[in-house]
Amino acid sequence: MEPTAEQFNKDQLINDFKVVVADAEALLKATANSGGEKLAEVRAKAEESLSIAKARLMDVQDEVLARTKEAAKATDEYVHENPWQSIGIAASVGVVIGLLIGRR
């Protein structure tokens, strides 16, 4: 089963979010020694938001992993229930790919 555009979008979103989280953590560490009550307050709020965002990211990542496993299991069951159809589909895809490669 091919990954869908939605799957790629979720994966890209997760990767982008991880980069943002890492950058935010680096910013918080860089400003850790800076003084000021207001800055400390903002830093504490940012750390709290960051921890919430991390937890949500883990939930989304777990959901994507679970759906991927379900899709793989469904594909495996289909192939075992319909071996000749699966062979025919695989052969057809191979012929199409061979024709496309042969054109170049």
RODOKE-606695 format. One record per residue: x, y, z of N, C-alpha, C, O in turn; residue in three letters; residue number from 1. Coordinates in nm, 3 decimals. Each point is the difference from the previous one (the first is absolute). Layout:
N
+---------+---------+---------+---------+---------+---------+---------+---------+---------+---------+---------+---------+------+------+
:    n_px :    n_py :    n_pz :   ca_px :   ca_py :   ca_pz :    c_px :    c_py :    c_pz :    o_px :    o_py :    o_pz : resn : resi :
+---------+---------+---------+---------+---------+---------+---------+---------+---------+---------+---------+---------+------+------+
:       X :       Y :       Z :       X :       Y :       Z :       X :       Y :       Z :       X :       Y :       Z :  ALA :  NUM :
...
+---------+---------+---------+---------+---------+---------+---------+---------+---------+---------+---------+---------+------+------+
//
This chain:
104
+---------+---------+---------+---------+---------+---------+---------+---------+---------+---------+---------+---------+------+------+
:    n_px :    n_py :    n_pz :   ca_px :   ca_py :   ca_pz :    c_px :    c_py :    c_pz :    o_px :    o_py :    o_pz : resn : resi :
+---------+---------+---------+---------+---------+---------+---------+---------+---------+---------+---------+---------+------+------+
:   0.084 :  -0.117 :   0.000 :  -0.084 :   0.117 :   0.000 :   0.089 :   0.124 :   0.000 :   0.091 :   0.012 :   0.082 :  MET :    1 :
:  -0.117 :   0.081 :  -0.175 :   0.082 :   0.120 :  -0.012 :  -0.039 :   0.101 :   0.106 :  -0.118 :   0.012 :   0.034 :  GLU :    2 :
:   0.216 :   0.062 :   0.019 :  -0.032 :   0.107 :   0.094 :  -0.080 :   0.109 :  -0.072 :   0.029 :   0.032 :  -0.115 :  PRO :    3 :
:  -0.125 :   0.022 :   0.182 :  -0.083 :   0.103 :  -0.060 :   0.064 :   0.136 :   0.020 :   0.094 :   0.017 :   0.077 :  THR :    4 :
:  -0.149 :   0.082 :  -0.150 :   0.048 :   0.138 :   0.015 :  -0.023 :   0.047 :   0.143 :   0.079 :   0.077 :   0.054 :  ALA :    5 :
:  -0.188 :  -0.122 :   0.006 :  -0.030 :   0.037 :   0.139 :   0.109 :  -0.051 :   0.094 :   0.040 :   0.069 :   0.093 :  GLU :    6 :
:   0.007 :  -0.192 :  -0.119 :   0.106 :  -0.058 :   0.082 :   0.127 :   0.082 :  -0.013 :   0.067 :   0.028 :   0.099 :  GLN :    7 :
:  -0.032 :   0.012 :  -0.225 :   0.119 :   0.082 :  -0.020 :  -0.015 :   0.134 :   0.070 :   0.095 :   0.050 :   0.059 :  PHE :    8 :
:  -0.215 :   0.008 :  -0.065 :  -0.023 :   0.128 :   0.067 :   0.016 :  -0.012 :   0.150 :   0.060 :   0.087 :   0.064 :  ASN :    9 :
:  -0.111 :  -0.195 :  -0.006 :   0.013 :  -0.021 :   0.144 :   0.146 :  -0.020 :   0.038 :   0.048 :   0.056 :   0.099 :  LYS :   10 :
:   0.022 :  -0.137 :  -0.178 :   0.142 :  -0.024 :   0.028 :   0.080 :   0.129 :  -0.010 :   0.086 :   0.027 :   0.084 :  ASP :   11 :
:  -0.114 :   0.053 :  -0.187 :   0.071 :   0.126 :  -0.017 :  -0.033 :   0.095 :   0.115 :   0.088 :   0.070 :   0.051 :  GLN :   12 :
:  -0.215 :  -0.068 :  -0.009 :  -0.040 :   0.085 :   0.111 :   0.072 :  -0.041 :   0.128 :   0.046 :   0.085 :   0.075 :  LEU :   13 :
:  -0.037 :  -0.214 :  -0.051 :   0.070 :  -0.049 :   0.119 :   0.146 :   0.041 :  -0.005 :   0.055 :   0.047 :   0.100 :  ILE :   14 :
:   0.009 :  -0.065 :  -0.215 :   0.142 :   0.037 :  -0.013 :   0.020 :   0.150 :   0.020 :   0.093 :   0.042 :   0.069 :  ASN :   15 :
:  -0.181 :   0.039 :  -0.131 :   0.011 :   0.145 :   0.016 :  -0.021 :   0.041 :   0.145 :   0.068 :   0.089 :   0.051 :  ASP :   16 :
:  -0.162 :  -0.154 :   0.015 :  -0.029 :   0.033 :   0.138 :   0.118 :  -0.036 :   0.090 :   0.030 :   0.072 :   0.095 :  PHE :   17 :
:   0.035 :  -0.184 :  -0.124 :   0.117 :  -0.039 :   0.078 :   0.111 :   0.104 :  -0.013 :   0.070 :   0.029 :   0.097 :  LYS :   18 :
:  -0.054 :   0.026 :  -0.216 :   0.102 :   0.104 :  -0.022 :  -0.035 :   0.124 :   0.081 :   0.088 :   0.060 :   0.062 :  VAL :   19 :
:  -0.215 :  -0.021 :  -0.063 :  -0.043 :   0.118 :   0.077 :   0.023 :  -0.022 :   0.149 :   0.047 :   0.090 :   0.069 :  VAL :   20 :
:  -0.080 :  -0.208 :  -0.020 :   0.019 :  -0.032 :   0.141 :   0.149 :   0.007 :   0.036 :   0.036 :   0.055 :   0.104 :  VAL :   21 :
:   0.048 :  -0.110 :  -0.189 :   0.144 :   0.003 :   0.027 :   0.053 :   0.143 :   0.000 :   0.082 :   0.035 :   0.085 :  ALA :   22 :
:  -0.130 :   0.046 :  -0.178 :   0.042 :   0.140 :  -0.003 :  -0.048 :   0.076 :   0.123 :   0.073 :   0.082 :   0.055 :  ASP :   23 :
:  -0.195 :  -0.109 :  -0.013 :  -0.053 :   0.066 :   0.119 :   0.078 :  -0.041 :   0.125 :   0.028 :   0.084 :   0.086 :  ALA :   24 :
:   0.008 :  -0.211 :  -0.077 :   0.080 :  -0.046 :   0.113 :   0.137 :   0.068 :   0.001 :   0.051 :   0.039 :   0.105 :  GLU :   25 :
:   0.009 :  -0.026 :  -0.223 :   0.130 :   0.066 :  -0.010 :  -0.011 :   0.147 :   0.042 :   0.089 :   0.052 :   0.067 :  ALA :   26 :
:  -0.196 :   0.013 :  -0.107 :  -0.022 :   0.140 :   0.038 :  -0.016 :   0.014 :   0.150 :   0.054 :   0.092 :   0.062 :  LEU :   27 :
:  -0.130 :  -0.184 :  -0.002 :  -0.021 :   0.005 :   0.144 :   0.132 :  -0.022 :   0.075 :   0.026 :   0.066 :   0.101 :  LEU :   28 :
:   0.056 :  -0.157 :  -0.150 :   0.129 :  -0.024 :   0.065 :   0.093 :   0.120 :  -0.016 :   0.074 :   0.033 :   0.092 :  LYS :   29 :
:  -0.080 :   0.031 :  -0.207 :   0.088 :   0.115 :  -0.026 :  -0.037 :   0.119 :   0.087 :   0.087 :   0.079 :   0.037 :  ALA :   30 :
:  -0.214 :  -0.065 :  -0.002 :  -0.044 :   0.114 :   0.081 :  -0.012 :  -0.036 :   0.147 :  -0.051 :   0.080 :   0.079 :  THR :   31 :
:   0.097 :  -0.197 :  -0.040 :  -0.015 :  -0.045 :   0.138 :   0.071 :   0.091 :   0.099 :  -0.048 :   0.019 :   0.112 :  ALA :   32 :
:   0.161 :   0.038 :  -0.150 :   0.076 :   0.084 :   0.091 :  -0.040 :   0.147 :  -0.006 :   0.051 :   0.081 :   0.077 :  ASN :   33 :
:  -0.139 :  -0.048 :  -0.166 :  -0.045 :   0.139 :  -0.011 :  -0.089 :   0.033 :   0.120 :  -0.078 :  -0.082 :   0.046 :  SER :   34 :
:   0.093 :   0.204 :   0.002 :  -0.074 :   0.039 :   0.120 :  -0.136 :   0.059 :  -0.032 :  -0.042 :   0.009 :  -0.115 :  GLY :   35 :
:  -0.023 :   0.031 :   0.219 :  -0.129 :   0.066 :  -0.014 :  -0.115 :  -0.090 :   0.037 :  -0.009 :  -0.115 :  -0.042 :  GLY :   36 :
:  -0.079 :   0.171 :   0.124 :  -0.116 :  -0.076 :   0.046 :  -0.095 :  -0.029 :  -0.115 :  -0.055 :  -0.110 :  -0.010 :  GLU :   37 :
:   0.036 :   0.208 :  -0.078 :  -0.092 :  -0.016 :  -0.113 :   0.052 :  -0.109 :  -0.095 :  -0.078 :  -0.082 :  -0.049 :  LYS :   38 :
:   0.208 :   0.081 :   0.024 :   0.060 :  -0.101 :  -0.087 :  -0.014 :  -0.140 :   0.061 :  -0.028 :  -0.096 :  -0.072 :  LEU :   39 :
:   0.047 :   0.085 :   0.202 :  -0.014 :  -0.129 :   0.067 :  -0.145 :  -0.050 :  -0.009 :  -0.024 :  -0.119 :  -0.015 :  ALA :   40 :
:  -0.069 :   0.212 :   0.025 :  -0.142 :  -0.035 :  -0.010 :  -0.033 :  -0.052 :  -0.141 :  -0.068 :  -0.101 :  -0.016 :  GLU :   41 :
:   0.118 :   0.173 :  -0.084 :  -0.025 :  -0.040 :  -0.138 :   0.068 :  -0.134 :  -0.029 :  -0.057 :  -0.086 :  -0.068 :  VAL :   42 :
:   0.177 :   0.067 :   0.121 :   0.073 :  -0.125 :  -0.022 :  -0.076 :  -0.117 :   0.063 :  -0.009 :  -0.107 :  -0.059 :  ARG :   43 :
:  -0.045 :   0.127 :   0.178 :  -0.076 :  -0.107 :   0.067 :  -0.124 :  -0.036 :  -0.081 :  -0.034 :  -0.118 :  -0.014 :  ALA :   44 :
:  -0.033 :   0.220 :  -0.037 :  -0.120 :  -0.025 :  -0.081 :   0.037 :  -0.074 :  -0.129 :  -0.071 :  -0.090 :  -0.043 :  LYS :   45 :
:   0.183 :   0.129 :  -0.018 :   0.045 :  -0.065 :  -0.122 :   0.037 :  -0.146 :   0.027 :  -0.031 :  -0.087 :  -0.081 :  ALA :   46 :
:   0.096 :   0.061 :   0.192 :   0.036 :  -0.138 :   0.035 :  -0.124 :  -0.085 :   0.020 :  -0.004 :  -0.116 :  -0.041 :  GLU :   47 :
:  -0.098 :   0.174 :   0.105 :  -0.125 :  -0.074 :   0.020 :  -0.068 :  -0.030 :  -0.133 :  -0.046 :  -0.112 :  -0.023 :  GLU :   48 :
:   0.040 :   0.211 :  -0.064 :  -0.060 :  -0.019 :  -0.133 :   0.078 :  -0.103 :  -0.079 :  -0.058 :  -0.081 :  -0.072 :  SER :   49 :
:   0.188 :   0.085 :   0.085 :   0.086 :  -0.094 :  -0.071 :  -0.023 :  -0.143 :   0.047 :  -0.004 :  -0.092 :  -0.082 :  LEU :   50 :
:  -0.012 :   0.073 :   0.211 :  -0.024 :  -0.135 :   0.051 :  -0.136 :  -0.052 :  -0.045 :  -0.014 :  -0.119 :  -0.029 :  SER :   51 :
:  -0.086 :   0.206 :   0.023 :  -0.132 :  -0.040 :  -0.050 :   0.009 :  -0.038 :  -0.148 :  -0.058 :  -0.099 :  -0.043 :  ILE :   52 :
:   0.131 :   0.181 :  -0.033 :   0.016 :  -0.027 :  -0.143 :   0.072 :  -0.133 :  -0.023 :  -0.036 :  -0.076 :  -0.090 :  ALA :   53 :
:   0.137 :   0.048 :   0.170 :   0.072 :  -0.127 :  -0.012 :  -0.093 :  -0.118 :   0.026 :   0.005 :  -0.100 :  -0.072 :  LYS :   54 :
:  -0.088 :   0.112 :   0.172 :  -0.093 :  -0.109 :   0.032 :  -0.098 :  -0.022 :  -0.115 :  -0.028 :  -0.114 :  -0.037 :  ALA :   55 :
:  -0.021 :   0.222 :  -0.020 :  -0.093 :  -0.013 :  -0.114 :   0.071 :  -0.060 :  -0.120 :  -0.059 :  -0.082 :  -0.072 :  ARG :   56 :
:   0.182 :   0.120 :   0.050 :   0.078 :  -0.055 :  -0.111 :   0.016 :  -0.150 :   0.016 :  -0.013 :  -0.075 :  -0.097 :  LEU :   57 :
:   0.041 :   0.030 :   0.217 :   0.014 :  -0.143 :   0.025 :  -0.131 :  -0.073 :  -0.027 :   0.001 :  -0.111 :  -0.054 :  MET :   58 :
:  -0.113 :   0.173 :   0.093 :  -0.131 :  -0.061 :  -0.026 :  -0.024 :  -0.015 :  -0.150 :  -0.046 :  -0.105 :  -0.046 :  ASP :   59 :
:   0.076 :   0.210 :  -0.031 :  -0.020 :  -0.005 :  -0.144 :   0.091 :  -0.104 :  -0.062 :  -0.041 :  -0.075 :  -0.089 :  VAL :   60 :
:   0.164 :   0.070 :   0.135 :   0.096 :  -0.096 :  -0.052 :  -0.047 :  -0.143 :   0.028 :   0.011 :  -0.087 :  -0.086 :  GLN :   61 :
:  -0.064 :   0.063 :   0.205 :  -0.052 :  -0.132 :   0.034 :  -0.119 :  -0.037 :  -0.088 :  -0.013 :  -0.115 :  -0.042 :  ASP :   62 :
:  -0.073 :   0.213 :   0.015 :  -0.118 :  -0.023 :  -0.084 :   0.043 :  -0.035 :  -0.143 :  -0.055 :  -0.093 :  -0.061 :  GLU :   63 :
:   0.152 :   0.166 :   0.008 :   0.048 :  -0.028 :  -0.135 :   0.062 :  -0.140 :  -0.006 :  -0.022 :  -0.073 :  -0.096 :  VAL :   64 :
:   0.097 :   0.038 :   0.196 :   0.062 :  -0.133 :   0.005 :  -0.106 :  -0.109 :   0.005 :   0.011 :  -0.101 :  -0.069 :  LEU :   65 :
:  -0.114 :   0.121 :   0.151 :  -0.108 :  -0.099 :   0.011 :  -0.073 :  -0.017 :  -0.134 :  -0.031 :  -0.112 :  -0.040 :  ALA :   66 :
:   0.003 :   0.223 :  -0.028 :  -0.070 :  -0.008 :  -0.129 :   0.088 :  -0.068 :  -0.105 :  -0.050 :  -0.076 :  -0.083 :  ARG :   67 :
:   0.178 :   0.103 :   0.087 :   0.092 :  -0.064 :  -0.094 :   0.003 :  -0.151 :   0.022 :   0.000 :  -0.077 :  -0.096 :  THR :   68 :
:   0.002 :   0.036 :   0.223 :  -0.001 :  -0.143 :   0.030 :  -0.130 :  -0.065 :  -0.046 :   0.001 :  -0.112 :  -0.051 :  LYS :   69 :
:  -0.114 :   0.182 :   0.069 :  -0.129 :  -0.053 :  -0.045 :  -0.002 :  -0.018 :  -0.151 :  -0.049 :  -0.101 :  -0.050 :  GLU :   70 :
:   0.103 :   0.200 :  -0.022 :   0.003 :  -0.008 :  -0.147 :   0.088 :  -0.116 :  -0.045 :  -0.035 :  -0.071 :  -0.094 :  ALA :   71 :
:   0.148 :   0.053 :   0.159 :   0.090 :  -0.110 :  -0.036 :  -0.067 :  -0.135 :   0.027 :   0.014 :  -0.093 :  -0.079 :  ALA :   72 :
:  -0.085 :   0.084 :   0.190 :  -0.069 :  -0.125 :   0.034 :  -0.110 :  -0.030 :  -0.101 :  -0.017 :  -0.115 :  -0.043 :  LYS :   73 :
:  -0.059 :   0.219 :   0.004 :  -0.107 :  -0.019 :  -0.098 :   0.057 :  -0.043 :  -0.134 :  -0.057 :  -0.086 :  -0.067 :  ALA :   74 :
:   0.168 :   0.144 :   0.028 :   0.065 :  -0.038 :  -0.126 :   0.047 :  -0.144 :   0.007 :  -0.018 :  -0.076 :  -0.095 :  THR :   75 :
:   0.078 :   0.039 :   0.206 :   0.049 :  -0.138 :   0.017 :  -0.115 :  -0.099 :  -0.008 :   0.011 :  -0.104 :  -0.064 :  ASP :   76 :
:  -0.122 :   0.135 :   0.129 :  -0.116 :  -0.089 :  -0.003 :  -0.055 :  -0.012 :  -0.142 :  -0.037 :  -0.110 :  -0.043 :  GLU :   77 :
:   0.031 :   0.222 :  -0.030 :  -0.051 :  -0.003 :  -0.137 :   0.087 :  -0.088 :  -0.088 :  -0.050 :  -0.080 :  -0.078 :  TYR :   78 :
:   0.182 :   0.095 :   0.091 :   0.092 :  -0.080 :  -0.082 :  -0.015 :  -0.148 :   0.033 :   0.005 :  -0.083 :  -0.091 :  VAL :   79 :
:  -0.023 :   0.050 :   0.217 :  -0.016 :  -0.142 :   0.037 :  -0.134 :  -0.056 :  -0.046 :  -0.009 :  -0.118 :  -0.034 :  HIS :   80 :
:  -0.095 :   0.201 :   0.031 :  -0.132 :  -0.047 :  -0.043 :  -0.011 :  -0.005 :  -0.152 :  -0.078 :  -0.079 :  -0.053 :  GLU :   81 :
:   0.152 :   0.163 :  -0.017 :  -0.008 :   0.009 :  -0.146 :   0.139 :  -0.004 :  -0.062 :   0.046 :   0.099 :  -0.057 :  ASN :   82 :
:   0.022 :  -0.214 :   0.066 :   0.139 :  -0.003 :  -0.048 :   0.013 :   0.020 :  -0.151 :   0.092 :   0.068 :  -0.045 :  PRO :   83 :
:  -0.183 :  -0.126 :  -0.034 :   0.013 :   0.012 :  -0.145 :  -0.031 :   0.141 :  -0.046 :   0.065 :   0.052 :  -0.092 :  TRP :   84 :
:  -0.162 :   0.011 :   0.153 :  -0.029 :   0.139 :  -0.035 :   0.119 :   0.088 :   0.035 :   0.036 :   0.091 :  -0.076 :  GLN :   85 :
:   0.024 :  -0.117 :   0.190 :   0.115 :   0.078 :   0.043 :   0.117 :  -0.018 :  -0.096 :   0.069 :   0.097 :  -0.033 :  SER :   86 :
:  -0.048 :  -0.220 :  -0.013 :   0.107 :  -0.026 :  -0.096 :  -0.028 :   0.073 :  -0.131 :   0.090 :   0.059 :  -0.060 :  ILE :   87 :
:  -0.215 :  -0.063 :   0.016 :  -0.039 :   0.070 :  -0.123 :   0.021 :   0.150 :   0.010 :   0.050 :   0.063 :  -0.093 :  GLY :   88 :
:  -0.089 :  -0.006 :   0.206 :   0.018 :   0.144 :   0.021 :   0.148 :   0.035 :   0.002 :   0.042 :   0.097 :  -0.063 :  ILE :   89 :
:   0.037 :  -0.176 :   0.135 :   0.145 :   0.026 :   0.009 :   0.064 :  -0.013 :  -0.138 :   0.086 :   0.081 :  -0.035 :  ALA :   90 :
:  -0.127 :  -0.180 :  -0.043 :   0.055 :  -0.017 :  -0.134 :  -0.038 :   0.117 :  -0.089 :   0.082 :   0.050 :  -0.077 :  ALA :   91 :
:  -0.205 :  -0.005 :   0.086 :  -0.046 :   0.114 :  -0.080 :   0.079 :   0.126 :   0.034 :   0.044 :   0.072 :  -0.089 :  SER :   92 :
:  -0.026 :  -0.048 :   0.217 :   0.078 :   0.116 :   0.042 :   0.144 :  -0.012 :  -0.050 :   0.059 :   0.099 :  -0.044 :  VAL :   93 :
:  -0.003 :  -0.218 :   0.049 :   0.135 :  -0.022 :  -0.051 :   0.011 :   0.027 :  -0.148 :   0.098 :   0.059 :  -0.045 :  GLY :   94 :
:  -0.198 :  -0.102 :  -0.033 :   0.000 :   0.025 :  -0.144 :  -0.008 :   0.150 :  -0.028 :   0.073 :   0.051 :  -0.085 :  VAL :   95 :
:  -0.160 :   0.019 :   0.155 :  -0.014 :   0.144 :  -0.020 :   0.131 :   0.071 :   0.034 :   0.045 :   0.088 :  -0.075 :  VAL :   96 :
:   0.015 :  -0.123 :   0.185 :   0.128 :   0.062 :   0.039 :   0.107 :  -0.033 :  -0.103 :   0.081 :   0.087 :  -0.036 :  ILE :   97 :
:  -0.079 :  -0.211 :  -0.013 :   0.096 :  -0.039 :  -0.103 :  -0.018 :   0.080 :  -0.127 :   0.098 :   0.043 :  -0.061 :  GLY :   98 :
:  -0.223 :  -0.021 :   0.019 :  -0.026 :   0.081 :  -0.118 :   0.044 :   0.144 :   0.018 :   0.057 :   0.060 :  -0.090 :  LEU :   99 :
:  -0.084 :  -0.005 :   0.208 :   0.041 :   0.138 :   0.027 :   0.151 :   0.014 :   0.001 :   0.053 :   0.098 :  -0.053 :  LEU :  100 :
:   0.016 :  -0.193 :   0.110 :   0.147 :   0.004 :   0.004 :   0.056 :  -0.020 :  -0.141 :   0.099 :   0.063 :  -0.037 :  ILE :  101 :
:  -0.163 :  -0.149 :  -0.041 :   0.046 :  -0.030 :  -0.135 :  -0.013 :   0.119 :  -0.093 :   0.073 :   0.008 :  -0.099 :  GLY :  102 :
:  -0.162 :   0.083 :   0.126 :  -0.020 :   0.120 :  -0.084 :   0.117 :   0.097 :   0.009 :   0.026 :   0.075 :  -0.095 :  ARG :  103 :
:   0.043 :  -0.075 :   0.205 :   0.108 :   0.097 :   0.020 :   0.116 :  -0.038 :  -0.076 :   0.102 :   0.070 :   0.004 :  ARG :  104 :
+---------+---------+---------+---------+---------+---------+---------+---------+---------+---------+---------+---------+------+------+
//
